[in-house]
Structure formats: structure tokens, C-alpha cells
Amino acid sequence: MKVEFVPTTWKGLLDGLKEDKYDIAMGGITRRMQRQLNAEQTQGYMVFGKCFLVAQGNAEKYDSLDKVNKPSVRVGVNIGGTNEKFAMSELPNATFTKFENNLDVPKAVAAGDVDVMVTETPEGLFYEVTNDKLEAARCEDPFTRSQFGYLIPKGEQGLLNAVNFAIDEMKLKGIDTQLMEKNQLITAPKFDLVLTAVEGNKVDIIQAVKDATGLSLIESKGVVESAPVVLKEKLSKSEAMALEKALAEAGATIEIKPVQ
């Protein structure tokens, strides 16, 4: 099977399907009733909506419309998009700075030139993951809620069923989450490694702690004698499980705790 990618525009999206220019339309397409009336929409994936992008540490300060809808709060928006419409409707009392280029707004937040950027979940999470000066506010509980979907020509029930089945399989196996983590749309969960008890040969456990942490033997001995104690923080699940296995083989009792 050969895959051919056909560029289109938002304006020509539905017409392209009707004119058989492509078999399926994809790429950040929001599920809407108007689209359902003119094409087949797959089941939704990835809930998203309007949220805020703020400087690191300010998420709680700007986690509601009331907290942002004040003259003292500087809000950055890109001109002509749905972010601007949302801001003008929901934040009429804020002080606006408008940008021609959407890419300039996160830079302004990071530089401290504006306090809040009105954005959407994927963009907010992307910048939170890729820029340590920025943080998403309310992206886990956005002010509006929508889902993306794929568009298929009207009447193509077989193709629609096949795509919906594939989406179900991806959700069932966690592939959708893996893809979002890979593309930096969500932050992968982190875990702390906790030494809760020492039941085996103490010398072996001290050596295992040294290998896991990079501490000296003397420092590792002090850690072991301080149990229960956190050995390492903010690990990926695979990193935590690998270290747990090595420490357990030495006789240590380990707990993997998700970071809240």
C-alpha cells in the first residue's frame, strides 16, 4: 500500500473529500456538527480546549477566568484566531497585547512582557514540556472542551469502521498516550524510588544503593541506615522499575511512588 499525502486548506477541507482528492482527512481536525452533516467523522481522540500558558510557577496564580480578567493582568493573543475571540469574550477587563505571529506570544510570556497567553491544550502542553520557563494552566481541565477526529467521505462506512477500530486498539494498548508523550503533547508521569526496608545482606544493599545513586560507599551506608528514604526522584517508569529490580535482588524493599 502506498500512502500519498495531499495538502489542503481549512476552507477546502470538506470539498476535497467530496471531490475525491483524498480518502481521509487528518491533522488537528476538531469534531463539529457542521462537519458531521457533510462527512463521516471518526470517534474523537485527545480532549482539548482553551487554557493558559504562563511563566513557570504562575499556574496557580492564573488558573481561573476571574484571576485573569483584571486590568492588572497582561494577556497576549494572536490576531484573528479563536484565541483572540475567546479572550475578548471571556476576559474583557484584562489588558491585551496582540501579536501578528502566534509564535511570538510564548516568547513574550517567557520574557515577562505578558502574564498570560490564551492557547489550547496541545500547544500549552508542548511549551510546558519543551521550555522550562513556561507552564500550562488549566490544560488538564480546559475552559472549553472538544476532541479531534478524522474525516471520511460520506457513505464510506467500511473505512469509518476500520479507522474507529484502529483508534480503539490504540487506546486499549496505550499507544495513543505513548504517541502524545513522544510528540511532547503530554508530560510523561514521573516516579520516586523509595527504600522502605533493609532485609538482606547490608553490604550488598549498600553497594546496590551506591550503583543506583552514584553516591560514595560512606554516603550510601548513611542512606541505607536512614530507611525509609527517597533514593531517586522524578524517574521514568522504566528507569524506576530497572533500579527496583537491582535493589530488590540485593535484598532491599523498594516502593515506586508516583510524583503528585
Secondary structure, DSSP 8 states (H G I E B T S, - for coil): ---------STTHHHHHHTTS-S-B-SS-B--HHHHHHSEE---EEEE-EEEEEETT-TTTT-SHHHHSSTTSEEEEETTSHHHHHHHHH-TTSEEEEESSTTHHHHHHHHTS-SEEEEEHHHHHHHHHH-TTEEEESSSS-SS-EEE--EE-TT-HHHHHHHHHHHHHHHHHTHHHHHHHHTTSS----EEEEEEEE-S-HHHHHHHHHHHH---HHHHHHHHHT-SEEEEEEE-HHHHHHHHHHHHHTTEEEEEEE--
